[in-house]
Amino acid sequence: MLKIHRPYCSLGTAALALGLACAFATAEAAQPFPSRPIRFIVAFPPGGANDVIARTLSVKLTEDLGQQLVVDNRGGANTIIGTDLAAKAAPDGHTILIVPGSHAINPGLYPKLPYDSLKDFAFVTLLGPGAYVLVVHPAVPAKTTRELIGLAKSQPGKILFGSSGVGNVTHLAGELFSDTAGVKFVHVPYKGGGPGMTDLIAGRISLYFATVAVSRPHIQAGRLRAIGVTTAKRSAAMPEVPTIAESGLPGYEVSGWYGIVAPAGTPRPVVNRLHAAFAKVLALEEVKDRLLGLGVEAAPRPGEEFRRYAEAEIAKWGKIVRALNIRAE
């Protein structure tokens, strides 16, 4: 009978196993990136700004990277579901996530997130800033910010405003508007911009601080009316629409942004390759024009610069959330 319990056999087996493991690891590391399709997680349902941006970029990125980018919509819990999925994915660059400004809001809103918004991610690139626009259903008689404030004061607690979720930028934009103007809206959260627009167009809610990507087609078709953009200056995507500040609420300003992250631990060469691909795609005129049509100005920044920006945004929004006493539901 063959005996396998002798010391030299055990050591030989262990050495063989270690050698095989090292060989496999070396072979995997030697494979060019990407070696298979990349999962592009969007923490919202289809139809919203994040989804449209991701799908717009995916086409050109597939050409540059030589592998297909597969958009994976994982909406819910104000981006927490999709973001947590990305945080726990294998750190090999084959899973990336588009993050909106709410990525910097959630740490102040939720005391116990299942991930750390900074430590659990490798920051690939900032895509650029995005404008939001205050839109109302055509049945709402107000046509300017000043008129909307007057209407809200005459109907305290009766005007419903929607958002893409509690703590989302679209939510805080409305709360900041209410606080600054001294009016009271009733907040109705949705799981994304698409569902919110559906109810606004149907007249089930009265107003929404929406992304340009989601609202612009409906504004052009006359299904919604634009009151003003939230940024300090008029948006190049909708120059005909005044800012909220200039049309009745001085000092009001809310700006959004979009970026790309990967799981923490993703190798630096892989992160650099991804950043280079995004920077190349964002420099294409057709892509810049497409993004501007969505209200986003293409302005990529390197990963470390993006990380520092996100850190500053987390501190800023944390103060606003505490000042407005906003709590997660």
C-alpha positions as CSV (number, residue, x, y, z in Angstrom):
1,M,0.0,0.0,0.0
2,L,1.3,3.5,-0.9
3,K,1.8,5.6,2.2
4,I,1.6,9.4,1.8
5,H,2.2,10.5,5.4
6,R,6.0,10.7,5.3
7,P,7.4,14.2,5.9
8,Y,9.2,14.4,2.6
9,C,6.0,13.6,0.7
10,S,4.1,16.3,2.6
11,L,6.7,18.9,1.9
12,G,6.8,17.8,-1.8
13,T,3.1,18.1,-2.1
14,A,3.0,21.5,-0.5
15,A,5.8,22.7,-2.7
16,L,4.1,21.4,-5.8
17,A,0.8,23.2,-4.8
18,L,2.7,26.4,-4.1
19,G,4.5,26.2,-7.4
20,L,1.3,25.6,-9.3
21,A,-0.4,28.5,-7.5
22,C,2.4,30.8,-8.3
23,A,2.4,29.7,-11.9
24,F,-1.3,30.3,-12.3
25,A,-1.0,33.8,-10.6
26,T,1.9,34.7,-12.9
27,A,0.0,33.6,-15.9
28,E,-3.0,35.6,-14.9
29,A,-0.9,38.7,-14.1
30,A,0.8,38.3,-17.5
31,Q,-2.6,38.5,-19.3
32,P,-3.2,41.9,-20.9
33,F,-6.0,44.0,-19.4
34,P,-8.8,43.7,-20.1
35,S,-8.9,39.9,-20.7
36,R,-12.7,39.6,-20.7
37,P,-15.9,41.8,-20.8
38,I,-16.1,44.6,-18.2
39,R,-19.1,44.9,-16.0
40,F,-20.1,48.6,-15.8
41,I,-22.4,49.0,-12.8
42,V,-25.0,51.7,-12.7
43,A,-26.6,52.1,-9.3
44,F,-29.9,53.3,-10.8
45,P,-32.7,51.8,-13.0
46,P,-32.5,52.3,-16.7
47,G,-33.5,55.7,-18.2
48,G,-31.8,58.1,-15.7
49,A,-28.8,60.3,-16.3
50,N,-26.2,57.8,-14.9
51,D,-27.6,55.1,-17.2
52,V,-27.6,57.2,-20.3
53,I,-24.0,58.5,-19.6
54,A,-22.7,55.0,-19.0
55,R,-24.3,53.6,-22.2
56,T,-23.0,56.6,-24.2
57,L,-19.4,56.0,-23.0
58,S,-19.6,52.2,-23.2
59,V,-19.7,52.2,-27.0
60,K,-16.5,54.1,-27.5
61,L,-14.8,52.4,-24.5
62,T,-15.5,49.0,-26.0
63,E,-13.6,50.1,-29.2
64,D,-10.6,51.4,-27.2
65,L,-10.3,48.6,-24.7
66,G,-11.0,45.8,-27.1
67,Q,-13.6,44.2,-24.7
68,Q,-17.3,44.9,-24.4
69,L,-18.5,47.0,-21.5
70,V,-21.8,45.5,-20.2
71,V,-24.0,47.9,-18.3
72,D,-25.5,46.3,-15.2
73,N,-28.3,48.4,-13.6
74,R,-28.5,47.8,-9.9
75,G,-30.8,50.5,-8.6
76,G,-32.2,51.0,-5.1
77,A,-31.4,52.4,-1.7
78,N,-30.0,55.7,-3.0
79,T,-27.2,53.9,-4.9
80,I,-26.1,51.8,-1.9
81,I,-27.1,48.5,-3.5
82,G,-25.1,49.0,-6.7
83,T,-22.2,50.7,-4.9
84,D,-21.8,47.9,-2.3
85,L,-21.8,45.4,-5.2
86,A,-18.9,47.2,-6.8
87,A,-17.0,47.6,-3.6
88,K,-17.1,43.8,-3.0
89,A,-16.2,42.8,-6.6
90,A,-12.9,41.3,-7.5
91,P,-10.3,44.1,-7.7
92,D,-9.0,43.3,-11.2
93,G,-10.5,46.2,-13.2
94,H,-13.3,44.0,-14.8
95,T,-15.9,45.8,-12.6
96,I,-16.3,49.5,-12.6
97,L,-19.0,51.8,-11.2
98,I,-20.3,55.2,-12.3
99,V,-20.8,57.4,-9.2
100,P,-22.8,60.6,-9.1
101,G,-22.6,63.4,-6.5
102,S,-24.7,61.4,-4.1
103,H,-21.7,59.2,-3.5
104,A,-20.4,62.1,-1.4
105,I,-23.7,62.7,0.3
106,N,-24.4,59.2,1.6
107,P,-21.6,59.2,4.3
108,G,-23.3,62.1,6.0
109,L,-26.8,60.7,5.5
110,Y,-26.3,57.0,6.5
111,P,-24.3,56.4,9.7
112,K,-23.6,52.8,8.8
113,L,-22.9,52.2,5.1
114,P,-21.9,48.7,4.1
115,Y,-18.8,50.2,2.5
116,D,-16.4,53.2,3.0
117,S,-17.0,55.8,0.2
118,L,-13.2,56.5,0.1
119,K,-11.3,53.5,1.4
120,D,-13.2,50.8,-0.5
121,F,-12.6,52.3,-4.0
122,A,-9.9,53.0,-6.4
123,F,-10.7,56.3,-8.0
124,V,-10.3,56.1,-11.8
125,T,-11.5,59.4,-13.2
126,L,-13.8,62.3,-12.7
127,L,-16.0,62.6,-15.8
128,G,-17.1,66.2,-15.2
129,P,-19.7,68.4,-13.6
130,G,-23.4,68.2,-14.4
131,A,-26.2,70.8,-14.2
132,Y,-29.7,70.2,-12.7
133,V,-32.8,71.9,-13.8
134,L,-36.0,72.7,-11.9
135,V,-38.9,71.5,-14.0
136,V,-42.6,71.6,-13.3
137,H,-45.7,70.0,-14.8
138,P,-47.4,72.3,-17.3
139,A,-50.4,72.6,-15.0
140,V,-48.4,74.4,-12.4
141,P,-49.1,78.1,-13.0
142,A,-45.6,79.4,-12.0
143,K,-43.3,80.2,-14.9
144,T,-40.4,81.7,-12.9
145,T,-38.6,80.9,-9.6
146,R,-40.2,84.0,-8.1
147,E,-43.7,82.9,-9.1
148,L,-43.0,79.4,-7.8
149,I,-42.0,80.7,-4.4
150,G,-45.1,82.8,-4.3
151,L,-47.3,79.8,-5.2
152,A,-45.6,77.6,-2.6
153,K,-46.1,80.2,0.1
154,S,-49.8,80.4,-0.7
155,Q,-50.1,76.5,-0.5
156,P,-47.7,75.5,2.3
157,G,-47.2,71.7,2.5
158,K,-49.3,70.9,-0.6
159,I,-46.8,71.0,-3.5
160,L,-45.2,67.6,-4.1
161,F,-41.6,67.5,-5.4
162,G,-39.9,64.3,-6.5
163,S,-36.3,63.1,-6.4
164,S,-34.1,60.1,-7.4
165,G,-34.0,59.0,-3.7
166,V,-33.5,60.3,-0.2
167,G,-30.2,62.1,0.1
168,N,-29.7,62.2,-3.7
169,V,-28.6,65.5,-5.1
170,T,-32.0,65.9,-6.7
171,H,-33.4,65.7,-3.1
172,L,-31.0,68.0,-1.4
173,A,-31.5,70.6,-4.2
174,G,-35.1,70.7,-3.3
175,E,-34.6,70.8,0.4
176,L,-32.0,73.6,0.0
177,F,-34.4,75.5,-2.2
178,S,-37.2,75.2,0.4
179,D,-34.9,76.3,3.2
180,T,-33.5,79.2,1.3
181,A,-36.9,80.4,0.0
182,G,-38.7,79.8,3.3
183,V,-41.3,77.5,1.7
184,K,-42.5,73.9,2.4
185,F,-42.6,71.2,-0.3
186,V,-43.5,67.6,0.3
187,H,-40.8,65.2,-0.8
188,V,-41.6,62.1,-2.8
189,P,-38.5,59.9,-3.3
190,Y,-38.2,57.5,-6.3
191,K,-35.6,54.9,-7.2
192,G,-34.2,56.8,-10.1
193,G,-34.8,59.8,-12.5
194,G,-36.8,57.7,-15.0
195,P,-39.7,56.7,-12.6
196,G,-39.8,60.2,-11.2
197,M,-40.2,61.8,-14.6
198,T,-43.0,59.3,-15.3
199,D,-45.0,60.6,-12.4
200,L,-44.2,64.2,-13.0
201,I,-45.3,64.0,-16.6
202,A,-48.5,62.3,-15.4
203,G,-49.1,65.1,-13.0
204,R,-48.9,63.0,-9.9
205,I,-46.2,65.3,-8.5
206,S,-45.7,69.0,-9.4
207,L,-41.9,69.6,-9.6
208,Y,-38.5,67.9,-9.8
209,F,-34.9,69.0,-9.6
210,A,-33.9,66.8,-12.5
211,T,-30.8,66.2,-14.5
212,V,-30.7,67.7,-18.0
213,A,-30.3,64.2,-19.4
214,V,-33.7,63.1,-18.1
215,S,-35.7,66.3,-18.4
216,R,-34.5,67.9,-21.6
217,P,-36.4,65.8,-24.1
218,H,-39.6,66.4,-22.1
219,I,-39.0,70.1,-22.0
220,Q,-38.5,70.2,-25.7
221,A,-41.7,68.3,-26.3
222,G,-43.7,70.6,-24.0
223,R,-44.5,67.9,-21.5
224,L,-42.5,69.8,-18.8
225,R,-41.6,73.5,-18.2
226,A,-38.1,74.5,-17.2
227,I,-38.0,77.1,-14.3
228,G,-34.3,77.4,-13.9
229,V,-30.9,75.6,-13.6
230,T,-29.3,75.0,-10.2
231,T,-25.8,76.1,-11.1
232,A,-24.3,79.5,-10.5
233,K,-24.0,80.2,-14.2
234,R,-26.3,79.2,-17.0
235,S,-25.6,75.8,-18.4
236,A,-24.0,75.5,-21.9
237,A,-26.5,72.6,-22.5
238,M,-29.5,74.9,-21.9
239,P,-28.3,78.5,-22.3
240,E,-31.9,79.8,-22.8
241,V,-32.9,78.7,-19.2
242,P,-32.0,81.2,-16.5
243,T,-30.4,80.2,-13.2
244,I,-32.6,79.8,-10.2
245,A,-30.5,82.5,-8.5
246,E,-31.1,85.1,-11.3
247,S,-34.8,84.3,-11.6
248,G,-35.9,84.8,-8.1
249,L,-33.7,83.1,-5.4
250,P,-30.3,84.9,-5.1
251,G,-27.4,82.9,-3.7
252,Y,-28.9,79.5,-4.6
253,E,-26.5,77.0,-6.2
254,V,-26.2,73.2,-6.5
255,S,-23.8,71.5,-8.8
256,G,-23.6,67.8,-9.5
257,W,-20.8,65.6,-10.9
258,Y,-20.1,62.1,-12.2
259,G,-17.1,59.9,-11.9
260,I,-15.8,56.3,-12.3
261,V,-14.4,54.1,-9.5
262,A,-13.3,50.5,-9.2
263,P,-12.9,48.2,-6.2
264,A,-10.1,49.1,-3.8
265,G,-7.0,47.1,-4.5
266,T,-7.3,47.3,-8.3
267,P,-3.7,47.3,-9.6
268,R,-2.4,50.8,-10.4
269,P,-1.5,49.8,-14.0
270,V,-5.1,48.7,-14.5
271,V,-6.5,51.9,-13.0
272,N,-4.1,53.9,-15.2
273,R,-5.3,52.0,-18.3
274,L,-8.9,52.7,-17.5
275,H,-8.3,56.4,-16.9
276,A,-6.4,56.7,-20.2
277,A,-9.3,55.0,-22.0
278,F,-11.9,57.3,-20.4
279,A,-9.7,60.4,-21.0
280,K,-9.3,59.5,-24.7
281,V,-13.1,58.9,-25.2
282,L,-14.0,62.1,-23.3
283,A,-11.8,64.1,-25.7
284,L,-13.8,63.0,-28.7
285,E,-16.0,65.8,-30.1
286,E,-18.9,63.5,-30.7
287,V,-18.8,62.3,-27.1
288,K,-18.4,65.8,-25.6
289,D,-21.4,67.0,-27.7
290,R,-23.4,64.0,-26.5
291,L,-22.5,64.6,-22.9
292,L,-23.2,68.3,-23.1
293,G,-26.6,67.4,-24.4
294,L,-27.1,65.5,-21.2
295,G,-25.9,68.5,-19.2
296,V,-22.5,67.2,-18.4
297,E,-19.3,69.1,-19.4
298,A,-16.5,66.5,-20.1
299,A,-13.6,67.4,-17.8
300,P,-11.7,64.3,-16.8
301,R,-9.3,64.4,-13.8
302,P,-6.7,61.8,-12.7
303,G,-7.7,59.3,-10.0
304,E,-5.8,60.9,-7.1
305,E,-7.2,64.3,-7.9
306,F,-10.7,62.8,-8.2
307,R,-10.2,61.2,-4.7
308,R,-9.2,64.5,-3.1
309,Y,-12.2,66.2,-4.8
310,A,-14.6,63.5,-3.5
311,E,-13.1,63.9,0.0
312,A,-13.9,67.6,-0.1
313,E,-17.4,66.9,-1.4
314,I,-18.1,64.5,1.5
315,A,-17.1,67.1,4.0
316,K,-19.2,69.8,2.3
317,W,-22.4,67.8,1.9
318,G,-22.0,66.4,5.4
319,K,-22.3,70.0,6.8
320,I,-25.4,70.6,4.6
321,V,-27.1,67.4,5.6
322,R,-26.6,68.2,9.3
323,A,-27.7,71.9,8.8
324,L,-30.9,70.9,7.1
325,N,-31.5,68.0,9.5
326,I,-32.1,65.5,6.7
327,R,-32.3,61.8,7.8
328,A,-32.4,58.6,5.8
329,E,-35.8,57.0,5.7
